């Protein structure tokens, strides 16, 4: 189930009545609720099959952001933006691949991991095994 709430209700918190299988229930949204957050109502969902009891009702919160603002609303939001220091947009890096995350975490070790997992080896004239990606030689202990 999805419920759409105004952005002011999501920011300040709110309580509303929701019609469930058991009738109207009071639902409280905590201050600072984000789009996509869920509120769980214990024991108000669908009954379990072949056993007693009922599941939980999960209510997804959709935050409605106005498309058009009147002058007064715009002034208030701009003032809030200045008070909170949110005048500039901070883009987030998204879409990092698995190997990008590894590279950020482990740095130079990633090259060695890639060399060990992918068939990119070459035997040099001296008989040593070289990684074609990094140019490093693999060391093996005999014993």
N, C-alpha and C positions, 0 to 999 in steps of 0.2 A: 504494500500500500504506500502511496506517495502523497504527501501533503505539501502544498505550496504556501509559504509564509512570506510576508513582506520583510525587506532587509532590516527595517527598524526592529521588528519582533525578533529576528534572528540575533541581532546585535545586543538588544537589551534583555532578551528573555521574554517568554510569554506562556500563557496557559490557555488552552482551547478545548472544546468538547469534540470528541471523535466518535462516530457511530461504529460500533464493533458488533460481533455476533451476540454479545451479551447486553447490547444497548449502549447508550452514550457513556463514554469514559472520559475523564479529565486527563489531558496530556500536558505535561510541562516541558517547555523547551528551555534549556539552559542558556544564559547569556554567552554570546560568542559562538553560537551554532554556525557551522559552515555548510555550504551546499554539499549535499551527498551524505551528511551525517545521518545516523539512524537512532531512533528512539525505540527501545524494546519494552513491550508491555507483557510482563510475565503471565503465562497461563491464559492468555486471551486469544490464542491462535486456534488453528484447526486441531481436532482430536487425533490422537495417535491411533494407528491401525493395530488391532489385535493386542492392545494393552491399554490400561487405564491412563487417564491424564490428557492434557492438551499441551500443545506447543506454545511458543511465544509469538506474539504479533509484532513484526518489525515494521516500523513506520519510517520511510525515507523522507528526509527533509529537503525540499527544493526551495531555495531562496530566490524570491522575485526581486529583480533589480529594475527600477523604472527606466523606460526608454526615453521618455520626455519629462523634463523637469520645468516647473514654473520658476520664476526669478527668485522667489523667496527660498525655495528648496535648494536651488543651485548655490545661493549665498551661504546657506547653512552647511551644505556639504563641503564647499570650498573652505569655510572657516574650520570645520572639523579636520579637513585634510592638513591645513596649516598647523593646527594644534598638535596633531599626531606626527607631523613631519613626513607626510606621505605625498609630497608634491612630485617626486620623481618615480618613474617606474623602474623596478629592478627585475630584469628578465632572468628567468631560471634556465639553466641548461637542462634540456630534456633529450630523451632518445639516446642516451649513452648505451653503447653495446656492452656485452659482457666483458670483452677484452679491454674496452676503454676504462671500465671500472677497475679491472685488475691493474691496468697500467697506472691509474691514479693511486691505487693502494700500495702496490709493491714496486713501482718504478722499474728499475733495470732488470729485476728478476723475471719480469714478464717475457723478455726476449728468450731467456733460458727455458722458461716453461713452454713457450711456443716451439722452440727447437726440440724439446724433448717429446712433444706430443705430435708434431707434424713431421712427415718424412722429408726433411730438407738437409740431409747430411751428405758429406762428401769425404772420401778418404784421400788425404793428401799423399804426395810422393813418399814422404817419410813414414807413412802408415798411420798417421794420426787422423782422428775423425774431427772434421771441421763443420761448424754450423754455417750454412750458406747465408742465413739471415743476419747473423751478428758478426761473423768472422772469427768467433771464438772457437778454441779447441776444447773438446770434451776430454776429461781426465778419467781414466779408469785405473784402479789399483789391481794389481795382479796378486793373487794369493790364494 
